[in-house]
């Protein structure tokens, strides 16, 4: 506890330092705005303060001094009013705004704690990177110059055991304003063995988030491109934009990758791509270009774009990029509000599949969609209006295979529900749609078709709730629906609804086709049952069973849709979460022979240092969906943290129908307080006419604190 006398004496010292700092500020006005903080008065308090016969103020015991964001703690401080100097006895600690800490054995500083000499100095950035030196000099409240320096983010043992890596230098200057480190006569050492020598070296202060310079290099080895090195270089163009260039060099490829990012007041853009000359396609220019962005235009409007293109079908797979089978580019304008929704977009598809001809797929698509809802008091319930425009074109002009279609749709619907005292819930739906088609380059269909589709449905639900003594709650909800639709003309091509599927989302829909170019026709009935159970400890389970009956079979439904015939397959779906890291989800369609036409299972488990997730899918052959072979595929991925330093990862995909693997991958990461090492190996077994099976090996080493962000405090440091 500080005594009353100590506090009074410290106040006297505070006033003295204020006068000294004020005089210094008046005689030396700062050249920059940031220097104003450096000329703020310094405040000092201590357990004991006294004045010596030669009129020097001495503070001893738990000494703390403050000047702006700078805080100094020391064993004792002596202040000379005549010279304005502070003589400080350590151990000394100077914290600068929580970003860097300066430690020293002793120091002689000015009254603003900005300039002077420190002996046995050590600076620590973000509790990671430390710079140790014999002596440090602070000047202009901005620069700290270290002599005979060792810099590292590794734990330094007192027994003299060398750290994993360090930079030894004759002199290092730290620019506090620009947050840069300038090394002179620098050696990069691994286990105290010199590896590289740099006459001069500039590195960003580890507290600087964005700075021009090299990023973490990596080594990539593939069976097609041999061994190469990727060395990304980051350019800070401004506070809101940057450019990264990544040369990729090996004996079989010369590639320059790039990424440009820019943030605006109302949005952002990102451009990515690469230019390549390699031995896979000798003499050919190869590469890819991706661009995406979004902008807020005001009044709730938003503009988005996502553009993707590549030089050839195999480039993305050859260079370990996202392995798409089609590239989808889109630019869209949308406005979503509580009762209105507007969206218009232009979409372009580029196929990378060997089985598809680019000229014969609908590659250019334009959509416009406007929806609005009302709540009329006279009718009650809700009225929804929709106006939809759609067109898709092919680059081919040949008859039938070059078919182009334009469609306009107007849809109106009234919805209302009632809940009775018994708990029974009734829902009514009444609506109509008008579709107009313009069909070109297909002699098998008329050029213009207009059709109308009135519809109606009535649904009953009866949810029943049960509370158990254990605190669990069960809900059982039987569902029944009767529906009717009448399509006046269905003589239009099916380009948009070629794939259909019965699931929980469309069980009660009056048309289970994914797009309005096809609509269900006739009378339908649906029966279903929902069940759920919730435990107080977080355990929950959900299940759904349902089936659709119709007066007339619809020939446009495919075999694996589960909707063929007058009686659909039985939909079975369920979810389970035990509240302790395990989740399961399953869905299947069971036909009249009690066999599955389609089944899917997903599972994930996570506990502590281990996690695994996967999925299995099975589909029977369906030529109508371009699936001539049975699909039976398993996908699994997982991770396991062996200890605080080692992390392993693995993934696999296996095709049971062909009894062969599709992909295998394994990765290991080692990380401590000062280094991060990643090793990955991946094998792709699939092949097409343009893509060969390949093996890829990746290796990166990063210095924590300089090249990647780290948390050295989570590692246990040992010295043996």
C-alpha positions in Angstrom: 0.0 0.0 0.0 1.3 3.4 -0.9 1.4 5.8 2.0 -0.3 9.2 2.0 3.2 10.8 1.9 4.2 8.8 -1.1 1.1 9.8 -3.0 1.7 13.5 -2.2 5.4 13.3 -3.2 4.4 11.5 -6.4 2.0 14.3 -7.2 4.9 16.7 -6.9 6.9 14.6 -9.3 4.0 14.4 -11.7 3.8 18.2 -11.8 7.5 18.4 -12.4 7.4 16.0 -15.2 4.4 17.8 -16.7 6.4 21.1 -16.7 9.4 19.4 -18.3 7.4 17.7 -21.0 5.5 20.9 -21.7 8.7 22.8 -22.1 10.0 20.2 -24.5 6.8 20.3 -26.5 6.9 24.1 -26.9 10.6 24.1 -28.0 10.2 21.2 -30.4 6.8 21.1 -32.2 6.1 17.7 -33.8 6.3 17.4 -37.6 3.6 14.8 -37.8 0.2 14.4 -36.1 1.2 11.2 -34.4 4.0 13.0 -32.6 1.4 15.0 -30.5 0.8 11.9 -28.4 4.6 11.5 -27.8 4.6 15.0 -26.3 1.9 14.3 -23.7 3.0 14.8 -20.1 4.5 11.8 -18.3 3.0 10.6 -15.1 4.9 8.6 -12.4 3.9 7.0 -9.1 5.9 4.8 -6.7 5.8 3.3 -3.2 8.5 5.8 -2.0 9.6 9.1 -3.4 12.2 11.5 -2.0 14.4 14.4 -3.1 18.2 14.2 -2.8 20.5 17.0 -1.7 21.4 17.8 -5.3 17.6 18.2 -6.0 17.0 15.0 -7.9 13.7 13.3 -7.5 14.0 9.5 -6.7 11.1 7.0 -6.9 11.7 3.5 -5.6 9.5 0.4 -5.3 6.8 -0.7 -7.8 7.5 2.3 -10.0 5.0 3.0 -12.8 5.3 5.7 -15.4 2.8 6.6 -18.1 3.1 8.7 -21.2 0.2 8.3 -23.7 -0.2 4.6 -24.5 3.3 3.9 -23.1 3.6 2.3 -19.7 6.9 1.8 -17.9 7.5 -0.3 -14.8 10.9 -0.5 -13.0 12.6 -1.0 -9.7 13.7 2.7 -9.3 13.6 5.9 -11.3 15.8 9.0 -10.8 14.6 12.3 -12.4 17.1 15.2 -12.9 15.1 18.4 -13.4 18.1 20.3 -14.8 18.8 17.8 -17.7 15.2 16.3 -17.9 16.6 12.8 -17.9 15.3 9.6 -16.2 17.8 7.1 -14.9 16.0 3.8 -14.5 17.1 0.7 -12.7 15.6 -2.6 -13.8 14.2 -5.0 -14.4 12.5 -2.5 -16.8 9.4 -3.2 -18.8 7.9 -0.7 -21.4 4.6 -1.7 -22.9 3.6 0.2 -26.1 -0.2 0.1 -26.6 -0.3 -3.7 -26.0 1.4 -4.5 -29.4 5.1 -4.5 -28.3 7.0 -4.8 -25.1 10.5 -3.5 -24.4 12.5 -5.1 -21.6 15.9 -3.9 -20.3 18.3 -4.2 -17.3 18.8 -0.4 -17.0 18.1 2.7 -19.0 18.6 6.4 -19.3 15.6 8.1 -21.0 14.1 11.5 -21.4 11.1 12.6 -19.4 8.7 11.5 -22.2 10.1 7.9 -22.0 10.7 8.2 -25.8 14.4 8.7 -26.3 17.5 7.4 -24.6 19.7 4.3 -24.1 18.7 0.9 -22.7 21.2 -1.8 -21.6 20.5 -5.5 -22.0 17.4 -4.7 -24.1 14.9 -7.1 -25.4 11.7 -6.3 -27.5 8.7 -8.6 -27.7 6.0 -8.2 -30.4 2.5 -9.6 -29.7 4.0 -12.0 -27.2 5.6 -13.9 -30.1 8.7 -12.5 -31.8 11.5 -11.3 -29.5 14.6 -9.3 -30.3 17.4 -9.5 -27.8 20.5 -7.2 -27.9 23.3 -5.9 -25.8 22.2 -2.3 -26.1 19.3 -0.4 -27.5 18.9 3.3 -28.4 15.6 5.1 -28.6 15.4 8.2 -30.8 12.7 10.7 -31.9 10.1 8.7 -30.0 9.9 6.5 -33.1 13.1 4.5 -33.7 14.7 1.9 -31.5 18.1 0.7 -32.7 19.5 -2.6 -31.3 23.1 -3.7 -31.4 24.4 -7.3 -31.6 20.9 -8.8 -32.1 19.3 -12.2 -32.0 15.7 -12.4 -33.2 13.3 -15.4 -33.0 9.8 -16.4 -32.0 11.1 -19.7 -30.5 11.5 -20.2 -26.7 15.0 -19.2 -25.7 16.5 -21.6 -23.0 18.6 -20.3 -20.3 21.0 -23.2 -20.6 22.3 -21.9 -23.9 20.5 -24.5 -26.1 19.9 -22.8 -29.5 16.3 -22.1 -30.7 15.0 -23.9 -33.8 15.5 -20.7 -35.8 16.9 -17.3 -35.3 18.1 -14.2 -37.1 21.5 -12.9 -35.9 22.4 -9.3 -37.0 24.9 -6.7 -36.4 22.2 -4.0 -36.0 18.5 -3.8 -36.1 16.3 -0.7 -36.4 12.7 -0.7 -35.5 10.5 2.0 -37.0 7.5 2.3 -34.6 5.5 4.5 -36.9 5.9 2.4 -40.1 6.1 -0.8 -38.1 9.2 -2.1 -40.0 12.4 -3.9 -38.9 15.6 -3.2 -40.8 18.4 -5.7 -40.3 22.1 -5.1 -41.2 24.5 -8.0 -41.6 21.8 -10.6 -40.9 22.2 -14.4 -40.8 19.3 -16.8 -40.8 20.2 -19.8 -38.6 18.6 -23.1 -38.0 19.7 -24.7 -34.7 22.5 -22.1 -34.7 23.8 -23.2 -38.1 24.0 -20.3 -40.6 21.8 -21.0 -43.7 21.4 -17.7 -45.4 23.2 -14.4 -45.2 21.6 -11.0 -46.0 23.7 -7.8 -46.1 20.4 -5.9 -45.5 17.0 -7.3 -44.8 13.7 -5.6 -44.2 10.8 -7.4 -42.5 7.5 -6.1 -41.3 6.9 -5.6 -37.6 4.9 -8.7 -36.6 2.1 -6.4 -35.3 1.6 -5.2 -38.9 -1.2 -7.1 -40.5 -0.5 -6.2 -44.1 2.9 -5.4 -45.5 4.6 -5.9 -48.9 6.9 -8.9 -48.9 7.2 -12.7 -49.4 4.5 -15.0 -48.0 4.9 -18.6 -47.0 6.5 -20.6 -49.9 5.5 -24.2 -50.6 6.8 -27.2 -52.5 4.4 -29.1 -54.8 5.2 -32.4 -56.4 2.8 -34.1 -58.8 3.2 -37.1 -61.1 2.5 -34.8 -64.1 4.4 -31.6 -63.2 7.3 -33.1 -61.2 8.6 -31.1 -58.2 8.1 -27.3 -58.2 8.2 -24.4 -55.8 5.6 -21.7 -55.3 6.8 -18.4 -53.9 4.0 -15.9 -53.3 4.9 -12.2 -53.1 2.4 -9.8 -51.5 2.1 -6.2 -52.7 0.3 -3.8 -50.3 -1.1 -1.3 -52.9 -3.1 0.7 -50.3 -5.1 0.3 -47.2 -8.0 -1.2 -49.2 -6.3 -3.1 -52.1 -3.5 -5.6 -52.6 -2.0 -7.9 -55.2 -0.3 -11.3 -54.7 1.9 -12.8 -57.5 2.8 -16.5 -57.1 5.4 -17.8 -59.5 5.3 -21.7 -59.8 8.4 -23.1 -61.3 9.4 -26.7 -62.0 11.1 -28.6 -64.8 7.7 -29.1 -66.5 5.8 -25.9 -65.8 6.3 -22.1 -65.8 3.2 -20.6 -64.1 2.5 -17.1 -62.8 -0.5 -17.0 -60.5 -2.2 -13.8 -59.2 -4.8 -12.6 -56.8 -6.0 -9.0 -56.7 -8.4 -7.7 -53.9 -9.9 -4.4 -53.4 -12.5 -3.2 -50.9 -14.8 -0.2 -51.6 -17.1 1.7 -49.4 -20.1 -0.3 -50.6 -18.5 -3.6 -51.7 -15.5 -5.6 -52.7 -13.9 -7.5 -55.6 -11.5 -10.4 -55.9 -9.7 -11.5 -59.1 -7.8 -14.8 -59.2 -6.0 -16.6 -62.1 -2.9 -17.9 -63.6 -1.0 -18.0 -66.9 0.9 -21.2 -67.7 3.2 -22.8 -70.2 3.9 -26.5 -69.4 4.9 -29.9 -70.8 1.4 -31.3 -70.4 0.2 -29.4 -73.5 3.4 -28.2 -75.1 3.3 -24.9 -77.0 -0.2 -24.0 -75.6 -1.2 -21.1 -73.5 -3.0 -22.4 -70.4 -4.6 -20.8 -67.4 -7.7 -19.9 -65.6 -9.5 -16.7 -64.4 -12.0 -16.4 -61.5 -13.6 -13.1 -60.4 -16.2 -12.4 -57.8 -17.5 -9.4 -56.0 -20.6 -7.8 -54.4 -21.8 -4.2 -54.1 -24.5 -2.6 -52.1 -26.2 -0.1 -54.4 -28.5 1.6 -51.9 -32.2 1.2 -51.4 -31.7 -2.5 -50.5 -30.3 -3.3 -54.0 -27.3 -5.6 -54.2 -25.1 -6.4 -57.2 -23.1 -9.6 -57.2 -20.9 -11.4 -59.8 -19.0 -14.6 -59.9 -17.1 -15.3 -63.2 -15.2 -18.5 -63.9 -13.3 -19.6 -67.0 -10.4 -21.8 -67.9 -8.3 -22.5 -71.0 -9.1 -26.3 -71.1 -11.0 -29.0 -69.4 -8.1 -30.5 -67.4 -6.3 -27.3 -66.2 -8.0 -27.1 -62.8 -7.4 -30.7 -62.0 -3.8 -30.6 -63.2 -2.9 -27.7 -60.8 -4.8 -28.8 -57.7 -7.6 -26.1 -58.0 -11.3 -26.8 -57.3 -12.2 -29.8 -59.5 -15.4 -28.5 -61.1 -17.1 -30.4 -63.9 -18.9 -27.3 -65.0 -17.9 -23.6 -64.6 -20.9 -21.4 -63.7 -20.5 -17.7 -64.2 -23.2 -15.3 -63.0 -23.9 -11.6 -62.6 -27.0 -10.7 -60.6 -29.0 -7.8 -59.3 -31.4 -8.4 -56.3 -33.5 -6.6 -53.8 -35.0 -8.5 -50.9 -37.4 -6.9 -48.5 -40.1 -8.2 -46.0 -42.9 -8.4 -48.5 -41.2 -8.0 -51.9 -38.3 -9.9 -53.6 -36.7 -9.0 -56.9 -33.8 -10.8 -58.6 -32.5 -10.8 -62.2 -29.4 -12.6 -63.4 -27.4 -13.7 -66.4 -25.7 -17.1 -66.1 -23.2 -18.8 -68.4 -22.1 -22.4 -68.2 -18.9 -23.9 -69.5 -18.8 -27.7 -69.4 -15.7 -29.6 -68.5 -17.3 -33.0 -69.0 -16.2 -35.3 -71.8 -19.8 -36.5 -72.3 -21.1 -33.0 -73.1 -20.8 -30.8 -76.2 -20.5 -27.1 -75.3 -22.5 -26.1 -78.3 -25.5 -28.3 -77.3 -26.0 -27.5 -73.7 -28.1 -24.4 -72.5 -25.0 -22.3 -71.8 -26.6 -18.8 -71.7 -29.4 -18.2 -69.3 -31.3 -15.1 -68.3 -33.7 -15.0 -65.4 -35.9 -12.3 -63.9 -38.0 -12.9 -60.8 -40.4 -10.6 -59.0 -42.5 -11.6 -56.0 -44.8 -9.7 -53.7 -47.2 -10.7 -51.0 -50.3 -9.0 -49.4 -52.4 -9.6 -46.3 -55.9 -8.6 -47.4 -58.3 -8.0 -44.5 -61.4 -9.0 -46.5 -60.1 -12.5 -47.4 -57.8 -13.1 -44.5 -54.6 -15.1 -45.0 -51.9 -14.2 -47.5 -51.9 -13.4 -51.2 -48.7 -14.1 -53.2 -48.0 -12.8 -56.7 -45.0 -13.8 -58.9 -43.8 -12.7 -62.3 -41.0 -14.8 -63.7 -39.1 -14.5 -67.0 -36.6 -17.1 -68.2 -34.6 -17.8 -71.4 -31.9 -20.2 -72.2 -30.0 -20.5 -75.5 -27.5 -22.9 -77.1 -24.7 -21.8 -79.3 -25.7 -24.4 -81.9 -28.4 -23.5 -84.4 -29.0 -27.1 -85.5 -32.6 -28.4 -85.3 -33.5 -30.0 -82.0 -30.0 -30.1 -80.5 -29.8 -26.3 -80.8 -33.1 -25.6 -79.2 -33.6 -22.2 -77.5 -36.5 -21.5 -75.1 -38.0 -18.4 -73.6 -40.6 -18.5 -70.9 -42.8 -15.9 -69.1 -44.8 -16.9 -66.1 -47.5 -15.1 -64.0 -48.6 -16.8 -60.8 -51.1 -15.8 -58.1 -51.8 -17.8 -55.0 -54.0 -17.4 -51.8 -53.0 -19.1 -48.6 -54.9 -19.3 -45.3 -54.8 -21.5 -42.2 -57.0 -22.1 -39.2 -56.2 -23.7 -35.8 -59.1 -25.2 -33.9 -59.5 -25.6 -30.2 -58.9 -29.3 -30.5 -55.4 -28.6 -31.9 -56.4 -29.5 -35.5 -54.8 -27.2 -38.1 -56.3 -26.7 -41.5 -54.5 -25.1 -44.5 -56.1 -23.9 -47.7 -54.3 -23.1 -50.9 -55.8 -21.7 -54.1 -53.9 -20.4 -57.1 -53.3 -20.3 -60.8 -50.4 -19.8 -63.2 -50.1 -18.7 -66.8 -47.0 -19.7 -68.8 -46.1 -18.5 -72.2 -43.3 -20.2 -74.2 -41.3 -19.2 -77.3 -39.5 -22.2 -78.8 -36.8 -21.9 -81.5 -34.6 -24.3 -83.5 -36.8 -27.4 -82.7 -39.3 -28.6 -85.3 -40.8 -31.1 -82.9 -42.5 -28.4 -80.9 -44.7 -25.4 -81.9 -43.0 -22.0 -81.9 -45.4 -20.5 -79.3 -47.3 -22.1 -76.5 -49.5 -20.5 -73.8 -51.0 -22.6 -71.0 -52.9 -22.1 -67.8 -52.7 -24.1 -64.6 -55.3 -23.6 -61.9 -54.7 -25.4 -58.7 -56.1 -26.0 -55.2 -55.1 -27.9 -52.1 -56.5 -28.6 -48.6 -54.2 -29.9 -45.8 -54.9 -31.1 -42.3 -52.3 -31.5 -39.6 -52.9 -32.7 -36.1 -49.8 -32.2 -33.9 -49.9 -34.1 -30.6 -47.4 -33.4 -27.8 -46.3 -35.6 -24.9 -44.1 -34.7 -22.0 -42.1 -37.4 -20.3 -41.1 -37.6 -16.6 -37.5 -37.4 -17.7 -38.1 -34.0 -19.2 -38.1 -35.1 -22.8 -40.8 -33.9 -25.2 -42.3 -35.8 -28.1 -44.3 -34.4 -30.9 -46.3 -36.6 -33.3 -47.9 -34.9 -36.3 -50.1 -36.8 -38.9 -50.5 -35.0 -42.2 -53.1 -35.4 -45.0 -53.5 -33.4 -48.1 -55.8 -33.5 -51.1 -54.7 -31.5 -54.2 -55.8 -30.7 -57.7 -54.1 -29.1 -60.7 -55.1 -28.8 -64.4 -52.5 -28.1 -67.0 -54.1 -26.9 -70.3 -51.2 -27.8 -72.5 -47.9 -29.7 -71.8 -46.6 -29.7 -75.3 -43.3 -27.9 -74.4 -39.8 -29.2 -74.1 -38.4 -30.4 -70.8 -35.1 -28.6 -70.5 -35.1 -27.3 -66.9 -36.8 -30.2 -65.0 -34.8 -33.2 -66.2 -33.8 -34.2 -62.7 -36.6 -34.7 -60.0 -36.5 -36.0 -56.5 -39.1 -36.6 -53.8 -38.0 -35.1 -50.5 -39.2 -33.4 -47.3 -39.2 -30.0 -49.0 -41.7 -30.9 -51.8 -43.8 -33.6 -50.2 -46.8 -31.2 -50.0 -46.1 -29.3 -53.2 -48.7 -29.3 -56.0 -45.8 -29.6 -58.5 -42.7 -31.5 -57.6 -40.8 -30.5 -60.8 -38.0 -28.1 -60.0 -38.9 -25.6 -62.6 -42.2 -24.3 -64.2 -41.5 -25.8 -67.7 -43.1 -28.9 -66.3 -46.2 -29.0 -64.0 -48.0 -31.9 -62.4 -51.5 -32.6 -63.7 -54.5 -34.2 -62.0 -55.7 -35.0 -58.6 -53.2 -36.0 -55.9 -53.4 -37.1 -52.2 -50.5 -37.1 -49.7 -50.3 -38.8 -46.4 -47.4 -38.3 -44.0 -46.2 -38.4 -40.5 -43.7 -36.2 -38.6 -42.2 -37.3 -35.3 -39.7 -35.5 -33.1 -38.2 -36.0 -29.6 -36.2 -33.4 -27.6 -34.3 -34.1 -24.4 -33.3 -31.5 -21.9 -29.6 -32.5 -22.3 -29.6 -31.5 -26.0 -30.4 -34.9 -27.5 -32.9 -34.7 -30.3 -34.3 -36.9 -33.1 -36.5 -36.2 -36.1 -38.3 -38.5 -38.5 -40.6 -38.1 -41.5 -42.5 -40.7 -43.6 -44.7 -39.8 -46.5 -46.2 -41.0 -49.8 -48.0 -39.4 -52.8 -51.0 -40.9 -54.6 -52.3 -39.5 -57.9 -55.2 -40.2 -60.2 -53.0 -40.5 -63.3 -49.3 -41.4 -63.7 -47.1 -38.6 -65.0 -44.7 -40.0 -67.7 -42.2 -37.1 -67.2 -41.1 -38.3 -63.8 -37.8 -40.4 -64.0 -37.3 -43.8 -62.4 -35.1 -42.6 -59.5 -37.3 -39.6 -58.8 -39.5 -41.9 -56.7 -42.6 -40.3 -58.3 -43.4 -42.6 -61.2 -46.8 -44.3 -61.4 -50.0 -43.6 -59.5 -48.3 -44.3 -56.2 -44.9 -42.8 -55.3 -42.2 -44.5 -53.4 -42.3 -44.1 -49.7 -40.1 -41.2 -48.4 -38.2 -42.1 -45.3 -36.0 -39.4 -43.6 -34.5 -38.9 -40.2 -32.0 -37.0 -38.2 -30.3 -37.6 -34.9 -28.2 -35.4 -32.7 -27.0 -36.7 -29.3 -25.9 -33.2 -28.1 -22.4 -34.6 -27.5 -20.8 -34.3 -31.0 -22.7 -37.0 -32.9 -25.0 -36.2 -35.8 -26.7 -38.5 -38.2 -29.0 -37.8 -41.2 -30.5 -40.3 -43.6 -33.0 -40.2 -46.4 -34.2 -42.9 -48.8 -37.0 -43.8 -51.2 -38.5 -47.3 -50.7 -40.4 -48.8 -53.7 -43.3 -51.3 -53.7 -40.8 -54.2 -53.7 -39.4 -52.9 -50.4 -36.1 -52.1 -52.0 -34.4 -48.6 -52.1 -34.3 -46.8 -55.4 -32.2 -44.0 -53.8 -30.5 -43.8 -50.4 -28.3 -41.3 -48.6 -26.6 -41.3 -45.2 -24.5 -38.6 -43.6 -22.7 -38.8 -40.3 -20.4 -36.6 -38.3 -18.7 -37.1 -34.9 -16.5 -34.7 -33.0 -15.1 -35.0 -29.5 -12.1 -33.2 -28.2 -9.1 -33.8 -30.4 -10.8 -36.1 -32.9 -13.4 -35.6 -35.6 -14.8 -37.7 -38.4 -17.5 -37.1 -41.0 -18.7 -38.9 -44.1 -21.5 -39.8 -46.4 -22.8 -42.7 -48.4 -25.0 -42.4 -51.5 -26.7 -45.1 -53.6 -28.6 -44.6 -56.8 -30.0 -47.2 -59.2 -29.3 -46.8 -62.9 -31.6 -44.2 -64.6 -30.9 -43.5 -68.3 -33.4 -40.6 -68.2 -31.0 -38.8 -65.9 -27.9 -39.7 -67.9 -27.0 -42.3 -65.3 -26.5 -45.6 -67.0 -24.6 -47.2 -64.2 -25.4 -47.8 -60.5 -23.8 -45.3 -58.2 -22.6 -46.5 -54.8 -20.0 -44.1 -53.3 -18.6 -43.5 -49.8 -16.8 -40.3 -48.7 -15.0 -40.0 -45.4 -12.8 -37.3 -43.9 -11.4 -36.9 -40.4 -8.7 -35.3 -38.2 -7.0 -36.3 -35.0 -4.8 -34.1 -32.9 -2.1 -36.4 -31.4 -0.9 -33.7 -29.0 -0.5 -30.0 -28.8 2.1 -30.1 -31.6 0.9 -32.8 -34.0 -2.3 -32.7 -36.1 -3.2 -35.4 -38.7 -5.9 -35.3 -41.4 -7.2 -37.8 -43.9 -9.9 -38.1 -46.6 -11.1 -40.8 -49.0 -13.7 -41.4 -51.6 -14.5 -45.0 -52.7 -16.7 -46.3 -55.6 -18.3 -49.6 -54.5 -19.9 -50.1 -57.9 -16.5 -50.2 -59.6 -14.7 -51.5 -56.5 -12.0 -48.9 -56.8 -10.9 -45.7 -54.9 -11.6 -42.3 -56.4 -9.5 -40.1 -54.1 -7.2 -40.6 -51.1 -5.5 -37.9 -49.1 -3.4 -37.6 -46.0 -1.9 -34.6 -44.2 0.3 -33.9 -41.1 0.9 -30.6 -39.4 3.5 -29.9 -36.8 3.4 -26.6 -35.0 5.1 -25.2 -32.0 5.6 -21.6 -30.7 7.9 -20.6 -33.6 7.4 -22.9 -36.6 4.6 -24.6 -38.6 5.2 -27.4 -41.0 2.5 -28.9 -43.3 2.9 -32.1 -45.3 0.1 -33.3 -47.6 -0.2 -36.1 -50.1 -3.2 -36.7 -52.4 -4.0 -39.2 -55.0 -6.7 -38.9 -57.7 -7.6 -42.2 -59.4 -10.2 -41.1 -61.8 -9.4 -40.5 -65.5 -11.1 -39.1 -68.6 -9.9 -38.4 -72.1 -8.4 -35.1 -70.9 -7.5 -36.0 -67.2 -5.0 -38.6 -66.1 -4.7 -40.1 -62.6 -2.2 -38.1 -60.6 -0.5 -38.0 -57.2 0.3 -34.7 -55.5 2.7 -34.0 -52.7 2.7 -30.6 -50.9 5.1 -29.2 -48.3 5.2 -25.8 -46.5 7.2 -24.4 -43.7 6.2 -21.2 -42.0 7.9 -19.1 -39.3 5.2 -18.3 -36.7 5.1 -14.6 -35.9 6.6 -13.4 -39.3 4.9 -15.5 -42.0 1.8 -16.8 -40.2 -0.2 -15.8 -37.1 0.3 -18.0 -34.1 -0.3 -18.3 -30.4 2.9 -19.2 -28.7 1.2 -19.1 -25.3 -0.6 -22.4 -26.0 2.6 -24.4 -26.3 4.5 -25.9 -23.3 8.1 -24.7 -23.6 10.7 -27.1 -22.2 14.4 -26.7 -21.9 16.5 -29.9 -21.4 
